[in-house]
Amino acid sequence: MSPKHVYTKEPPRLGHLKVFRCLAYIHVPKVGMNKLEPRAINGIFIGYDDVSKAYHIYNLQMKKICITKDVIVMKMLLEFWTPKG
């Protein structure tokens, strides 16, 4: 039982939570791009930001962690991917 459940007598809503280590697509803005360039970059969802309503996404192309709000998170779990180092 969570403190909210005890106080309000109803269970907390958990529908907005995402599955960790699942496939995510980072939106790329159209500024400075031609129409044949990709509009999204592949990544892996690794967590939530503490300061803002953003997500931590591991960018597979640049091998860096990005903090962004413009993300589409798929529900597929990536079992084959493990971090190195």
Backbone as CSV, one residue per row, in Angstrom:
resi,resn,N_x,N_y,N_z,CA_x,CA_y,CA_z,C_x,C_y,C_z
1,MET,0.824,-1.176,0.000,0.000,0.000,0.000,0.872,1.245,0.000
2,SER,0.482,2.191,-0.830,1.220,3.442,-0.894,0.570,4.462,0.045
3,PRO,1.266,5.544,0.400,0.667,6.567,1.254,-0.577,7.213,0.622
4,LYS,-0.568,7.354,-0.705,-1.733,7.915,-1.385,-2.932,6.983,-1.256
5,HIS,-2.700,5.690,-1.343,-3.776,4.703,-1.229,-4.393,4.758,0.166
6,VAL,-3.586,4.917,1.187,-4.086,5.000,2.566,-4.877,6.286,2.770
7,TYR,-4.384,7.398,2.222,-5.018,8.701,2.445,-6.321,8.859,1.661
8,THR,-6.322,8.469,0.370,-7.490,8.713,-0.475,-8.398,7.501,-0.631
9,LYS,-8.003,6.372,-0.121,-8.776,5.132,-0.210,-8.962,4.629,-1.645
10,GLU,-8.108,5.071,-2.559,-8.127,4.560,-3.926,-6.686,4.306,-4.373
11,PRO,-6.460,3.283,-5.178,-5.090,2.962,-5.577,-4.515,4.022,-6.516
12,PRO,-3.194,4.221,-6.491,-2.578,5.202,-7.379,-2.648,4.735,-8.834
13,ARG,-2.710,5.674,-9.750,-2.732,5.363,-11.184,-1.302,5.143,-11.668
14,LEU,-1.082,4.061,-12.353,0.257,3.726,-12.834,0.307,3.573,-14.351
15,GLY,-0.727,3.999,-15.046,-0.798,3.840,-16.493,0.200,4.679,-17.269
16,HIS,0.695,5.767,-16.682,1.624,6.644,-17.383,3.073,6.151,-17.308
17,LEU,3.359,5.165,-16.489,4.729,4.674,-16.358,5.139,3.845,-17.577
18,LYS,6.401,3.957,-17.961,6.942,3.254,-19.117,7.793,2.073,-18.653
19,VAL,8.012,1.123,-19.552,8.834,-0.055,-19.262,10.296,0.311,-19.498
20,PHE,11.149,0.058,-18.527,12.571,0.353,-18.670,13.208,-0.593,-19.676
21,ARG,14.221,-0.111,-20.362,14.981,-0.851,-21.378,14.112,-1.231,-22.575
22,CYS,13.167,-0.379,-22.933,12.367,-0.653,-24.118,12.758,0.337,-25.221
23,LEU,12.369,0.005,-26.426,12.722,0.779,-27.603,12.025,2.138,-27.576
24,ALA,12.772,3.193,-27.925,12.224,4.543,-27.956,12.721,5.253,-29.208
25,TYR,11.911,6.160,-29.715,12.273,6.971,-30.869,12.323,8.429,-30.449
26,ILE,13.490,9.066,-30.621,13.695,10.465,-30.268,13.342,11.318,-31.477
27,HIS,12.452,12.276,-31.302,12.030,13.158,-32.396,13.154,14.117,-32.762
28,VAL,13.398,14.269,-34.076,14.388,15.210,-34.583,13.638,16.379,-35.211
29,PRO,13.912,17.632,-34.802,13.199,18.779,-35.379,13.485,18.939,-36.870
30,LYS,12.534,19.519,-37.592,12.655,19.670,-39.049,13.586,20.803,-39.466
31,VAL,14.003,21.640,-38.555,14.820,22.807,-38.883,16.160,22.355,-39.456
32,GLY,16.492,22.846,-40.640,17.774,22.546,-41.259,17.878,21.159,-41.866
33,MET,16.759,20.494,-42.081,16.788,19.146,-42.654,16.093,19.163,-44.010
34,ASN,16.506,18.235,-44.886,15.727,18.074,-46.101,14.657,17.017,-45.861
35,LYS,13.762,16.829,-46.828,12.606,15.973,-46.569,12.907,14.487,-46.612
36,LEU,14.116,14.078,-46.992,14.453,12.657,-47.043,15.242,12.179,-45.831
37,GLU,15.604,13.078,-44.942,16.333,12.683,-43.738,15.371,12.085,-42.714
38,PRO,15.868,11.183,-41.861,14.978,10.553,-40.873,14.455,11.565,-39.850
39,ARG,13.218,11.357,-39.406,12.584,12.249,-38.447,12.749,11.771,-37.012
40,ALA,13.345,10.597,-36.827,13.520,10.057,-35.475,14.837,9.295,-35.390
41,ILE,15.349,9.181,-34.168,16.588,8.453,-33.883,16.236,7.325,-32.919
42,ASN,16.791,6.145,-33.152,16.550,5.009,-32.262,17.249,5.217,-30.928
43,GLY,16.597,4.766,-29.882,17.182,4.855,-28.557,16.568,3.826,-27.630
44,ILE,17.019,3.833,-26.391,16.524,2.916,-25.372,16.118,3.737,-24.156
45,PHE,14.888,3.543,-23.690,14.370,4.261,-22.536,15.046,3.727,-21.275
46,ILE,15.692,4.638,-20.515,16.397,4.189,-19.315,15.908,4.861,-18.038
47,GLY,15.028,5.871,-18.137,14.524,6.456,-16.899,13.861,7.802,-17.095
48,TYR,13.467,8.386,-15.984,12.791,9.679,-15.952,13.740,10.737,-15.403
49,ASP,13.531,11.976,-15.819,14.325,13.084,-15.309,13.757,13.537,-13.964
50,ASP,14.630,13.919,-13.039,14.202,14.348,-11.711,13.704,15.788,-11.689
51,VAL,14.228,16.624,-12.573,13.951,18.046,-12.539,12.727,18.419,-13.384
52,SER,12.572,17.818,-14.554,11.478,18.192,-15.446,10.696,16.954,-15.883
53,LYS,9.654,17.170,-16.666,8.852,16.058,-17.174,9.465,15.531,-18.463
54,ALA,10.659,15.009,-18.367,11.385,14.518,-19.526,11.862,13.089,-19.270
55,TYR,12.382,12.470,-20.315,12.855,11.091,-20.248,14.351,11.032,-20.494
56,HIS,14.999,10.046,-19.899,16.397,9.753,-20.194,16.401,8.643,-21.242
57,ILE,16.994,8.929,-22.393,17.039,7.988,-23.500,18.495,7.779,-23.885
58,TYR,18.904,6.505,-24.000,20.254,6.202,-24.482,20.201,6.215,-26.000
59,ASN,20.922,7.156,-26.613,20.952,7.299,-28.061,21.896,6.246,-28.639
60,LEU,21.378,5.372,-29.473,22.183,4.274,-30.022,23.168,4.736,-31.083
61,GLN,22.897,5.855,-31.769,23.805,6.345,-32.796,24.993,7.081,-32.200
62,MET,24.732,7.977,-31.248,25.810,8.780,-30.654,26.430,8.135,-29.426
63,LYS,25.802,7.061,-28.895,26.287,6.366,-27.696,26.339,7.300,-26.489
64,LYS,25.297,8.139,-26.341,25.193,9.089,-25.234,23.782,9.060,-24.676
65,ILE,23.614,9.577,-23.467,22.305,9.684,-22.851,21.728,11.064,-23.164
66,CYS,20.519,11.086,-23.701,19.819,12.323,-24.034,18.666,12.510,-23.056
67,ILE,18.402,13.754,-22.700,17.235,14.086,-21.882,16.297,14.881,-22.777
68,THR,15.127,14.327,-23.064,14.207,14.956,-23.994,12.766,14.637,-23.639
69,LYS,11.863,15.508,-24.109,10.433,15.289,-23.923,9.794,14.693,-25.168
70,ASP,10.393,14.928,-26.330,9.836,14.483,-27.604,10.248,13.053,-27.892
71,VAL,9.534,12.119,-27.296,9.891,10.701,-27.393,8.630,9.876,-27.619
72,ILE,8.764,8.848,-28.432,7.731,7.819,-28.543,8.344,6.545,-27.982
73,VAL,7.745,6.014,-26.929,8.280,4.825,-26.256,7.429,3.622,-26.652
74,MET,8.073,2.610,-27.215,7.378,1.385,-27.583,7.361,0.464,-26.362
75,LYS,6.432,-0.452,-26.308,6.296,-1.330,-25.143,7.141,-2.599,-25.249
76,MET,7.935,-2.726,-26.318,8.770,-3.917,-26.476,10.002,-3.817,-25.577
77,LEU,10.291,-4.852,-24.858,11.460,-4.892,-23.990,12.638,-5.410,-24.796
78,LEU,13.760,-4.715,-24.726,14.947,-5.115,-25.474,15.811,-6.018,-24.607
79,GLU,15.614,-7.308,-24.707,16.362,-8.268,-23.887,17.794,-8.444,-24.380
80,PHE,18.010,-8.227,-25.669,19.335,-8.489,-26.233,20.324,-7.385,-25.920
81,TRP,19.860,-6.204,-25.539,20.753,-5.075,-25.317,21.231,-5.040,-23.886
82,THR,22.540,-5.000,-23.707,23.130,-4.817,-22.380,24.194,-3.741,-22.470
83,PRO,24.268,-2.831,-21.521,25.282,-1.772,-21.583,26.680,-2.333,-21.416
84,LYS,27.636,-1.745,-22.131,29.034,-2.176,-22.028,29.816,-1.115,-21.286
85,GLY,30.608,-1.557,-20.332,31.482,-0.656,-19.631,30.970,-0.036,-18.417
